[in-house]
Amino acid sequence: MSLQHSVGGSSLADILERILDKGIVVAGDISISLVGVELLTVRVRLVVASVDRALEMGIRWWEGEPAYQGNGRALAQETERLRAENLQLSERLQRLEQSLAAPRG
């Protein structure tokens, strides 16, 4: 049995696996100045990591987002709440339109 490895470097999959395993942070600032007066500053911070690695780093922003819940229960509850609110608003609008259309006398 012989071992094979690439001499030319790593494949894209290997690089991606390494990045997701270790995590990578990309940071940059863009500044626009005119005659020594700073007009605009854009700060960019990007973290690329696997979910497991992000959890180790304390990043958990998706846990509070209904759209990212694995079981879909929170998303279903939010959808139902929005449907009920939409129905109430539609009924209210209909009552208002009826009261405006009713003859005054």
C-alpha distance (Angstrom), angle and dihedral (degrees) to the residues before:
residue distance angle dihedral
M1 . . .
S2 3.78 . .
L3 3.78 131.0 .
Q4 3.77 119.7 -126.9
H5 3.74 126.9 -160.2
S6 3.75 133.9 166.9
V7 3.77 117.0 -103.8
G8 3.80 95.3 -163.6
G9 3.79 97.1 60.4
S10 3.76 140.7 -87.8
S11 3.74 127.6 -38.9
L12 3.79 120.6 -114.4
A13 3.81 89.9 -104.8
D14 3.81 91.1 55.0
I15 3.80 92.0 49.4
L16 3.80 92.0 47.9
E17 3.80 91.3 48.3
R18 3.80 90.4 51.6
I19 3.80 92.7 48.1
L20 3.80 93.2 48.8
D21 3.80 91.7 45.6
K22 3.79 96.4 49.3
G23 3.80 100.7 23.9
I24 3.77 126.6 -133.1
V25 3.78 131.6 -132.8
V26 3.78 121.7 -154.1
A27 3.78 116.0 -168.7
G28 3.75 131.3 175.2
D29 3.77 142.6 157.3
I30 3.78 127.0 -148.9
S31 3.79 117.4 -163.6
I32 3.78 127.8 -173.8
S33 3.78 115.6 -162.8
L34 3.77 133.2 174.6
V35 3.81 119.8 -161.5
G36 3.79 91.1 -17.4
V37 3.82 93.7 -50.4
E38 3.78 114.5 118.1
L39 3.80 107.9 -131.7
L40 3.77 102.2 173.3
T41 3.79 137.6 8.9
V42 3.80 123.5 -172.1
R43 3.79 117.9 -169.9
V44 3.78 118.1 -163.5
R45 3.80 123.1 -166.7
L46 3.79 118.8 174.3
V47 3.79 127.2 177.7
V48 3.80 119.2 -167.9
A49 3.80 115.5 -171.3
S50 3.78 142.8 127.3
V51 3.79 118.0 -90.2
D52 3.80 90.7 -107.8
R53 3.79 91.9 51.8
A54 3.82 91.6 45.4
L55 3.81 89.8 53.4
E56 3.81 89.7 51.0
M57 3.82 88.5 52.9
G58 3.81 91.2 49.9
I59 3.80 96.3 -109.2
R60 3.81 109.2 143.1
W61 3.81 106.7 145.9
W62 3.81 93.7 133.5
E63 3.81 93.7 59.9
G64 3.81 92.2 78.2
E65 3.80 95.4 44.5
P66 3.82 113.8 94.8
A67 3.81 92.2 -153.5
Y68 3.81 90.9 60.8
Q69 3.80 98.5 48.3
G70 3.78 109.9 120.9
N71 3.79 96.6 -142.0
G72 3.80 95.5 46.2
R73 3.82 91.5 -135.9
A74 3.80 94.7 119.1
L75 3.80 90.9 46.3
A76 3.82 90.8 50.2
Q77 3.81 90.8 49.8
E78 3.79 92.0 49.7
T79 3.81 90.8 47.4
E80 3.80 91.0 51.2
R81 3.81 91.4 48.2
L82 3.79 90.8 51.3
R83 3.83 91.6 48.1
A84 3.81 91.0 52.0
E85 3.80 91.1 47.8
N86 3.80 90.5 48.3
L87 3.81 90.8 51.3
Q88 3.82 91.4 50.4
L89 3.79 91.5 49.5
S90 3.82 92.0 47.6
E91 3.81 91.3 51.1
R92 3.80 91.0 47.5
L93 3.80 91.4 50.0
Q94 3.79 90.9 49.0
R95 3.84 91.2 51.9
L96 3.80 90.9 48.9
E97 3.79 92.6 49.1
Q98 3.82 90.5 48.6
S99 3.78 92.4 50.3
L100 3.80 91.0 50.0
A101 3.82 91.9 47.9
A102 3.83 94.0 48.5
P103 3.84 113.3 104.5
R104 3.77 114.3 -106.5
G105 3.71 118.8 -137.0
